[in-house]
Amino acid sequence: MKKHVTARSKRILLSALAGASVVALAAGCSGTPAGESPSEPVEGGALTFALDSAPDNLDPGSSSSSVNAEVMRQVFDSLVWQSPDHEFKPWLAEDWALSDDGTEYTFTLRDGVTFHDDSQLDAASVCFNFDRVTDPETKSRSAISALGAFYEGCEASGDLEVTLSLSQPDATFLSGLSQVWLGIQSPTAIEKYGDDVTTHPTGTGPFVFDSMALNSNVVLTKNADYDWAPEGMKHSGAAYLDTLKFLVVTEPTTRFRSIGNNVDAAETIATQDVATAKDDPALGVDVVSVPGTPYQLFFNESHAPWDTVDARKAARMAMDIPSIIESLYFGVFDRAWSPLSPASKYFDDSLKDSVSYDLDAAKAAFDDLGWVVGDDGYRYKDGEILKLDYLVPSAKREKRQQVAQFLQENLKDAGVKVNLQFLASGPYSATRDKNDYDVMGLSLTSGYSALGAIYDSDNYPAPGKGNYYNYAQLKSDEVDGWIEKAQLSADDAEAETYWKNIQQYVIKNAVSVPIYNFNYTVAFAAHVHDISYNWKSYPVFYDSYVTEK
Amino acid sequence: MGSVILRRVLIAIPVVFGITVLLFVTLRVLPGDPTEALLAEVPVTTEVRQQLTEQLGLNQPLLVQYWNFIWHALQGDLGRSFTTGQGVTDMILSQLPATIRLTIAGVILTAVFGIGFGVLAAAFRDTWVDSTIRIFSLLGTGMPVFWTGSLLLLVFSFQFHIFPSTGNSGLSHLVLPAIALGFLSAGLLTRLVRNSMVELFGESFVLALHAKGLSPRVVTVRHVLRNALIPVVTVIGLQVGGLLSGAVISEIVFSRQGLGRLLVTGINGQDFPVVQGTVLVIALIYVGVNIVVDVSYAYIDPRVRTAIAQS
């Protein structure tokens, strides 16, 4: 595959892997760590964690959904660890060196690391994993994306020495390696289980896979031999918990209300329940800021009148976003001001309060544009009604349907007729590819590079093209230039300028309207302590323990 | 008898084939691309996407895809899930026991409560017992499984912690979902049993039995109930189909494993092999239960046997 990478696809892949290198601001990332009580860690015990969807593929090489990543992170270690403030620390590799031309990484592996099946970690086993990811038979999605467009190959240059080569320098490579998708699996297990390796994960991590019942649960047990936790964790050696059970509870209310019944902690707690949990002394809550792009609405710039800045700004002024944040999210999600979330590296803090809700100004602006209010309260120009076809995919997620209905009312007050369309994923992508919408929403939990995926003119959606995210149909040479320079820039300060330029351009020209920053929420019973979160906001149970109920 | 069964099975074959054709075409005519669902939020190159399409066999002509599906299905191989790479047959077999357990528990509850309350209501007709039971049966037929389930959870799991709210490991996990499921058809059955018994009470043979000096209990249980049960057996059989579809919702409310959950996740992920396989198995169960009902009906009532044999 890597031999046929075109210029365009290179850039997209570049975006994808820069996503891997997303940096969350340390302040936003750790939230409230679970269990603040000063109790001493307790050895043993079991913790049941309720997931919001079912893990179905625990093979890092071929898996792609985030719920799988959450489980796999406890079972698999990667070559390098990325701290929540985005420093790279030794993990399975105790040291590494980069060649002068920036294209060869040489990793020295930690000695004495064993997989859960007692086979030894060595250079050959690492290369086995990387070769497998690039083999089309593996049907890799996230792993190949994390590896990047410039990856050339892996060579075992010694028993414990691995050399990974690139076709050109890539500043985001280490970040890709730190992701769970490139966690190292036991080659003997991969060979033993064949296609069924998706349900028999065998890594070197602090927890050992025990069993998996599809749509029900995954049970992990302590790896007593574990002695290679990354720097920055609260302790060393084996994990405290004997058993870590992931239970699938798709119903949000049940998931939350089951805490203290047959569940100890639960993820993705509805915003109204977070408020309840905060008031309940028997419960604790973590609200963790997620790197990536907030939920934002994109105006389709290929459709009149939304192809003019003034019309877009007028519509934006008519949107009462503060009320949405207050009434729908109860302070659990905060208002987004930039097309990047605050937990992302290169987030532009200066955009706060840069726009405001002003219905009168919105009306005046539409008046100036020649849209006259008719008898029905909607605006008309040359016999045409001022309308906005608003496409809402994944309407159930985070009350996006209510957001749309709220905005429909707001815009009606300003004389804009909003046609809401709530579509399932199939019809939605067909409508998107036909360019049959005026406004559409999206959030991407990846990182600053998502700005490239969203605003690069190469990435507008079209039939047969698939997941391309330039929903605004933005075609700006200026923005394209910044994206390219930022992605190839070796200098961090320089890259920061370009990424911030893009954020400012987006807000200044009302290319998209950021609504809310998505936060990952976990509620837990008082006897649960020290669930931590890695830089991608996935929970880590290595330090966790349970005290008596 | 054997010819009756054979005839019913032969009729069922084209039905099942029809379902697979319809399903196969529908899945592929509907907008949307499984590779897109698979890739979710992962931006990949067009090359990777094309490779994926080829590996999933989605670039082949529809007829070839259908033929492959049927040919392998006939050998018990329902293909491999797009998402997990697991064998669909294995996935279904892992979920089937949970659905069957739930359905059987639902049927038992339906039968016990439906018949029990029906008899009570008929025996004490036009008293407060009858009125109370009739109100409950009306509630039962009117309340959706989702609602009953949520209510049961609220009271017995969240408030009093008597039963676990999720999962499907033991008998205690089965109680609430089975009640939620059984409530609906128990309501229906109660009315059926009550009404047919009330009708029978007016028959002359019942009067004769009373005149013979038999105790009211013997008349009610031995004679009236026995006669009333003939249509009840058939209705319970037919209810199995309804219970299967109710089980889907019950599985979601109580976060249980099962065919319903498998089907829903398959549809959400546009995982064609999982959807095809699950629907095929559900269709086979449906058709199978119907055959059993028809055959048992024929067994109970000789007139039906003759009718089927002559058709």
Contacts between the chains, C-beta under 8 A, distances in Angstrom:
chain1	res1	chain2	res2	distance
A	1	B	45	7.8
A	1	B	47	5.7
A	1	B	48	6.4
A	1	B	51	6.8
A	4	B	47	5.3
A	5	B	45	6.6
A	5	B	47	7.4
A	6	B	45	7.5
A	6	B	46	8.0
A	9	B	45	3.5
A	9	B	46	6.2
A	9	B	47	6.6
A	12	B	43	5.3
A	12	B	44	7.7
A	12	B	45	6.3
A	13	B	43	7.6
A	13	B	44	7.5
A	13	B	45	5.9
A	15	B	43	6.1
A	16	B	42	6.9
A	16	B	43	4.7
A	16	B	44	7.2
A	19	B	43	8.0
A	50	B	166	7.5
A	54	B	261	7.8
A	54	B	265	6.5
A	56	B	81	7.7
A	56	B	83	5.6
A	56	B	84	4.6
A	56	B	86	8.0
A	56	B	265	7.6
A	57	B	83	6.3
A	57	B	84	4.5
A	57	B	85	6.8
A	59	B	85	7.7
A	62	B	85	6.4
A	64	B	38	7.2
A	64	B	39	7.0
A	64	B	40	6.0
A	64	B	42	5.6
A	65	B	40	6.3
A	136	B	51	5.3
A	136	B	55	7.1
A	137	B	55	7.8
A	139	B	52	6.3
A	139	B	55	5.7
A	139	B	85	7.3
A	141	B	38	6.8
A	141	B	39	5.7
A	141	B	42	5.0
A	141	B	44	6.5
A	141	B	48	7.6
A	141	B	52	7.7
A	142	B	42	5.3
A	144	B	44	7.5
A	144	B	48	6.7
A	145	B	42	5.4
A	145	B	43	7.1
A	145	B	44	6.1
A	149	B	45	7.9
A	195	B	80	7.1
A	195	B	85	5.5
A	195	B	86	7.5
A	195	B	87	7.9
A	196	B	86	6.9
A	198	B	84	5.2
A	198	B	85	5.1
A	198	B	86	6.1
A	199	B	84	7.5
A	199	B	86	6.5
A	213	B	94	7.1
A	213	B	257	6.3
A	214	B	91	6.1
A	214	B	94	5.6
A	214	B	95	6.7
A	214	B	257	6.8
A	214	B	262	7.5
A	215	B	95	6.8
A	215	B	257	4.8
A	215	B	258	7.5
A	215	B	261	4.6
A	215	B	262	6.5
A	215	B	265	6.9
A	216	B	167	6.5
A	216	B	168	6.4
A	216	B	255	7.8
A	216	B	256	7.5
A	216	B	257	4.6
A	217	B	167	7.0
A	247	B	166	6.3
A	247	B	167	6.3
A	247	B	255	7.7
A	248	B	255	6.1
A	249	B	165	7.9
A	249	B	166	4.9
A	249	B	255	4.5
A	250	B	252	6.6
A	250	B	255	5.8
A	251	B	252	6.9
A	251	B	253	6.3
A	251	B	255	6.3
A	253	B	150	7.8
A	254	B	153	6.2
A	254	B	165	5.4
A	254	B	166	6.2
A	254	B	253	7.5
A	254	B	254	7.7
A	254	B	255	6.4
A	257	B	153	7.6
A	257	B	157	7.4
A	257	B	158	4.4
A	257	B	165	6.8
A	258	B	157	7.3
A	258	B	158	7.8
A	258	B	165	4.5
A	258	B	166	5.8
A	261	B	157	5.9
A	261	B	158	7.1
A	261	B	161	5.6
A	261	B	164	6.6
A	261	B	165	5.5
A	262	B	164	4.5
A	262	B	165	6.5
A	262	B	166	6.4
A	262	B	167	6.7
A	263	B	166	7.3
A	424	B	32	7.8
A	425	B	32	6.0
A	425	B	36	7.6
A	425	B	37	6.1
A	425	B	268	7.6
A	425	B	270	7.3
A	426	B	30	5.5
A	426	B	31	4.6
A	426	B	32	2.4
A	426	B	33	7.9
A	426	B	270	6.9
A	427	B	30	7.9
A	427	B	31	5.1
A	427	B	32	7.0
A	429	B	31	7.1
A	429	B	32	5.9
A	429	B	33	6.9
A	429	B	36	5.8
A	430	B	31	3.6
A	430	B	32	6.7
A	444	B	41	5.8
A	445	B	41	7.1
A	446	B	41	7.1
A	453	B	43	5.3
A	465	B	46	7.2
A	466	B	33	7.1
A	466	B	35	7.0
A	466	B	36	5.5
A	466	B	39	6.9
A	466	B	44	7.8
A	466	B	46	7.4
A	466	B	49	5.4
A	467	B	36	5.9
A	467	B	39	5.8
A	467	B	40	7.9
A	467	B	41	7.3
A	467	B	42	7.6
A	467	B	43	6.2
A	467	B	44	7.9
A	468	B	43	7.8
A	469	B	43	7.3
